[in-house]
Amino acid sequence: MNNWICNSNYSFDDKNFCKIFDFFVLKTPVKEVSYKGITFKKRNFKDANEVNRAMKKLFPDLFSCFIPIENDKDSVEETLKMNGIKENIETPFEFAIFKIHENLLKTDSFFYYIRCAFAHGSFCIHDFNNMKYYYLENVHKAKKQHKPKLYARMILKEETLLGIIELCNSKMET
């Protein structure tokens, strides 16, 4: 397995990057992950499933390859291969393939792995056709494992990440 961790430039002077980092890392809607977190419920959503349904309508390109893996036997690497996604993507497209976290539902897991990629520096940003794409991954190496285990790999457009933020903040009272 090749990691996607790379040395692309990012800057906290970039307002979009700051907004994305602030939302997904500090104000994450995933419960009990950040002291500054604002859950889906506090954002006036019934639950994460309501957010998922809204995201499906707003971001159909992403949901054409949005694959939460529920089965412990299936791996992210195998799912990537089965969907024809290579390790080195020259022409980016949106997708999200991730293991459902043991204590979370699928939508919460999606947000959690985005958060972890940013928080642990496991991301890079690429420009393609005048659009920014964020390559995100979540890899763990447990003490008893000999090799790292891939829990999530995603490519998301900056405009999708900003749209998710807008959606999640849309019901908040100001």
C-alpha positions as CSV (number, residue, x, y, z in Angstrom):
1,M,0.0,0.0,0.0
2,N,1.3,3.4,-1.0
3,N,0.3,6.3,1.2
4,W,-1.1,9.5,-0.3
5,I,0.6,11.7,2.2
6,C,2.4,14.2,0.1
7,N,4.1,17.6,0.3
8,S,1.6,19.8,-1.4
9,N,1.3,23.4,-0.4
10,Y,-1.5,24.6,1.9
11,S,-1.8,27.9,3.7
12,F,-3.8,29.2,6.6
13,D,-3.9,32.4,4.6
14,D,-6.2,30.6,2.2
15,K,-9.7,31.4,3.5
16,N,-11.3,28.3,2.0
17,F,-8.7,26.0,3.6
18,C,-9.2,27.8,7.0
19,K,-12.9,27.3,6.7
20,I,-12.6,23.6,5.9
21,F,-10.0,23.0,8.6
22,D,-12.0,24.9,11.2
23,F,-15.2,23.0,10.4
24,F,-13.9,19.4,10.0
25,V,-11.2,19.5,12.7
26,L,-12.3,21.9,15.4
27,K,-16.1,22.2,14.9
28,T,-16.7,18.6,13.7
29,P,-20.2,17.4,14.0
30,V,-19.0,14.0,15.2
31,K,-19.8,13.6,18.9
32,E,-17.0,13.6,21.5
33,V,-14.2,14.2,19.0
34,S,-13.5,17.9,19.7
35,Y,-14.3,20.2,22.6
36,K,-15.3,22.8,20.1
37,G,-17.4,20.3,18.1
38,I,-21.0,21.2,17.2
39,T,-23.0,18.0,16.7
40,F,-25.6,17.5,13.9
41,K,-28.3,17.8,16.6
42,K,-26.9,21.1,17.8
43,R,-26.9,22.2,14.1
44,N,-30.7,21.4,14.2
45,F,-30.6,18.2,12.2
46,K,-32.6,15.2,13.4
47,D,-29.6,13.0,13.0
48,A,-26.7,12.2,10.6
49,N,-29.0,10.3,8.3
50,E,-30.9,13.6,7.5
51,V,-27.5,15.1,6.6
52,N,-26.6,12.1,4.4
53,R,-29.9,12.3,2.5
54,A,-29.3,16.0,1.8
55,M,-25.7,15.4,0.7
56,K,-26.9,12.8,-1.8
57,K,-29.1,15.3,-3.5
58,L,-26.5,18.1,-3.5
59,F,-23.4,16.1,-4.4
60,P,-24.4,13.3,-6.8
61,D,-20.9,13.0,-8.3
62,L,-19.5,12.1,-4.9
63,F,-22.3,9.6,-4.2
64,S,-21.7,7.8,-7.4
65,C,-18.7,6.3,-5.6
66,F,-19.5,6.8,-1.9
67,I,-18.8,3.4,-0.3
68,P,-19.0,2.9,3.4
69,I,-17.6,-0.6,4.2
70,E,-19.5,-2.4,6.9
71,N,-18.0,-5.8,6.7
72,D,-14.8,-6.4,8.7
73,K,-13.6,-8.9,6.1
74,D,-13.6,-6.3,3.3
75,S,-10.7,-3.9,3.0
76,V,-10.4,-0.3,1.7
77,E,-7.6,-1.5,-0.6
78,E,-9.7,-4.3,-2.1
79,T,-12.7,-2.0,-2.5
80,L,-10.5,0.6,-4.3
81,K,-9.3,-2.2,-6.7
82,M,-12.8,-3.5,-7.3
83,N,-13.9,0.0,-8.3
84,G,-11.0,0.5,-10.6
85,I,-9.4,3.2,-8.5
86,K,-5.6,3.2,-8.8
87,E,-3.1,4.4,-6.2
88,N,-1.9,7.2,-8.5
89,I,-4.7,9.1,-9.9
90,E,-3.8,11.5,-12.7
91,T,-7.3,12.7,-13.5
92,P,-9.0,13.2,-10.1
93,F,-12.7,12.5,-9.5
94,E,-14.6,12.4,-6.3
95,F,-15.0,9.3,-4.3
96,A,-15.1,8.3,-0.6
97,I,-14.3,4.7,0.4
98,F,-14.0,4.1,4.1
99,K,-14.6,1.6,6.9
100,I,-17.5,2.3,9.2
101,H,-15.9,3.2,12.5
102,E,-16.8,0.7,15.2
103,N,-18.6,3.3,17.4
104,L,-20.1,5.4,14.6
105,L,-22.7,5.3,11.8
106,K,-21.7,5.7,8.2
107,T,-22.2,9.5,7.9
108,D,-20.4,10.1,11.2
109,S,-17.6,7.9,10.0
110,F,-17.3,9.9,6.8
111,F,-16.9,13.1,8.7
112,Y,-14.6,11.5,11.3
113,Y,-12.2,10.2,8.6
114,I,-12.1,13.6,6.9
115,R,-11.3,15.2,10.3
116,C,-8.6,12.6,11.0
117,A,-6.9,13.2,7.6
118,F,-6.6,16.9,8.3
119,A,-5.8,16.6,12.0
120,H,-3.0,14.1,11.3
121,G,-1.6,15.7,8.2
122,S,-2.7,12.9,5.9
123,F,-3.9,15.0,3.1
124,C,-2.7,16.8,0.0
125,I,-4.2,19.4,-2.3
126,H,-4.0,19.2,-6.1
127,D,-5.2,21.6,-8.7
128,F,-6.8,20.1,-11.8
129,N,-8.7,22.0,-14.5
130,N,-8.8,25.1,-12.3
131,M,-10.4,23.1,-9.4
132,K,-8.8,22.1,-6.1
133,Y,-9.1,18.5,-5.1
134,Y,-8.3,17.3,-1.6
135,Y,-6.7,13.8,-1.3
136,L,-7.5,12.4,2.1
137,E,-6.6,9.2,3.8
138,N,-6.7,7.6,7.2
139,V,-4.0,5.0,8.1
140,H,-3.4,3.3,11.4
141,K,-0.6,1.1,12.5
142,A,-1.6,-0.8,15.6
143,K,1.2,-2.1,17.9
144,K,0.4,-5.7,17.0
145,Q,0.1,-5.1,13.2
146,H,3.1,-5.5,11.0
147,K,1.9,-3.2,8.3
148,P,-0.4,-0.1,8.4
149,K,-4.1,-0.6,7.8
150,L,-6.0,1.8,5.5
151,Y,-9.3,2.9,7.0
152,A,-10.3,5.6,4.5
153,R,-9.2,7.1,1.2
154,M,-11.1,9.9,-0.5
155,I,-10.8,12.6,-3.1
156,L,-13.1,15.5,-2.6
157,K,-13.4,18.8,-4.5
158,E,-12.9,21.9,-2.4
159,E,-16.3,23.1,-3.6
160,T,-17.9,19.9,-2.2
161,L,-16.2,20.3,1.2
162,L,-17.4,23.9,1.3
163,G,-20.9,22.8,0.2
164,I,-21.0,20.2,3.0
165,I,-20.1,23.0,5.5
166,E,-22.8,25.2,4.1
167,L,-25.3,22.4,4.3
168,C,-24.4,21.6,7.9
169,N,-24.6,25.2,9.0
170,S,-27.8,25.9,7.1
171,K,-30.1,25.2,10.0
172,M,-28.1,26.8,12.7
173,E,-29.5,29.8,14.4
174,T,-27.3,32.8,14.2
